[in-house]
């Protein structure tokens, strides 16, 4: 069973990227949505959308998301192409991609079982 997202750890990670929490409810929603999913790809897609689109942090939203997703996938023995993921997350933010199915499909391209 995959571990739940730890809010304090996520906020701490964001602080390392120079950010600060500015919208607690957006972060809570993103974490709750992600934690309800059993499938790691779907869960990470919801977390990605919630943080990148919801901007709960002042700065470092994309970097925090990439670091968190990479760690969560690693815990599931899934290896990610970090360069492709970084480029893709920026593209998702820039083009305001909010469709969970599209985000999940992209995550499956960037991250594969070892």
C-alpha positions in Angstrom: 0.0 0.0 0.0 1.4 3.3 -1.0 2.0 5.9 1.7 -0.2 9.0 2.1 1.2 12.4 1.2 2.6 14.1 4.3 1.5 17.8 4.3 4.3 19.0 6.6 6.9 17.3 4.5 5.5 18.8 1.3 5.5 22.3 2.9 9.1 21.7 4.1 10.2 20.6 0.7 8.7 23.7 -0.9 10.5 26.0 1.6 13.8 24.5 0.3 12.8 25.9 -3.1 12.2 29.3 -1.6 8.5 29.1 -1.4 5.9 29.7 1.3 2.4 28.4 1.7 -0.1 31.1 0.6 -3.3 29.0 0.0 -3.8 26.3 2.6 -7.2 25.2 1.2 -5.7 24.6 -2.3 -3.0 22.5 -0.8 -5.4 20.5 1.4 -7.6 19.8 -1.6 -4.7 18.6 -3.8 -3.4 16.3 -1.0 -6.9 15.0 -0.1 -7.7 14.3 -3.8 -4.4 12.5 -4.3 -4.6 10.5 -1.1 -8.0 9.1 -2.1 -6.6 7.4 -5.2 -5.2 3.8 -5.0 -3.4 4.0 -8.4 -0.1 5.9 -8.0 -0.3 7.4 -11.5 -3.8 8.8 -10.9 -2.8 9.9 -7.4 0.2 11.8 -8.7 -1.8 13.3 -11.6 -4.2 14.8 -9.1 -1.4 16.1 -6.9 0.3 17.6 -10.0 -2.8 19.3 -11.2 -3.6 20.6 -7.7 -0.3 22.1 -7.0 0.6 23.3 -10.5 -2.8 24.8 -11.3 -3.8 25.7 -7.8 -0.6 27.5 -6.8 -0.8 26.9 -3.1 2.8 28.1 -2.7 4.2 31.6 -3.4 7.1 30.1 -5.4 8.5 26.6 -6.3 5.2 25.0 -7.2 6.5 23.1 -10.2 9.8 22.1 -8.5 8.0 20.9 -5.4 5.7 18.8 -7.5 8.5 17.3 -9.6 10.5 16.4 -6.5 7.5 14.9 -4.7 6.3 12.9 -7.7 9.8 11.5 -8.3 10.0 10.4 -4.7 6.5 8.8 -4.7 7.2 7.0 -8.0 10.6 5.8 -6.7 8.9 4.3 -3.6 6.8 2.3 -6.0 9.9 1.1 -8.0 8.9 3.4 -10.9 11.8 5.3 -12.6 11.1 8.7 -14.2 12.8 10.5 -17.0 13.5 13.6 -14.9 14.2 15.8 -18.0 11.0 14.8 -19.8 9.0 15.2 -16.6 10.4 18.7 -16.0 9.7 19.8 -19.5 6.2 18.2 -19.4 5.3 19.8 -16.1 6.3 23.2 -17.4 4.1 22.5 -20.5 1.2 21.5 -18.3 1.5 24.7 -16.4 2.0 26.9 -19.4 -1.0 25.4 -21.4 -3.2 25.1 -18.3 -3.8 21.3 -18.8 -6.3 20.3 -16.1 -7.7 17.1 -17.5 -6.7 14.3 -15.1 -6.7 11.6 -17.9 -4.3 13.7 -20.0 -2.0 14.3 -17.1 -2.0 10.7 -16.0 -1.3 9.6 -19.6 1.8 11.9 -19.7 3.0 10.6 -16.3 2.8 7.1 -17.7 5.0 8.1 -20.6 7.6 9.8 -18.4 7.7 7.2 -15.6 7.9 3.4 -16.0 8.2 0.4 -13.8 11.8 -0.8 -13.3 
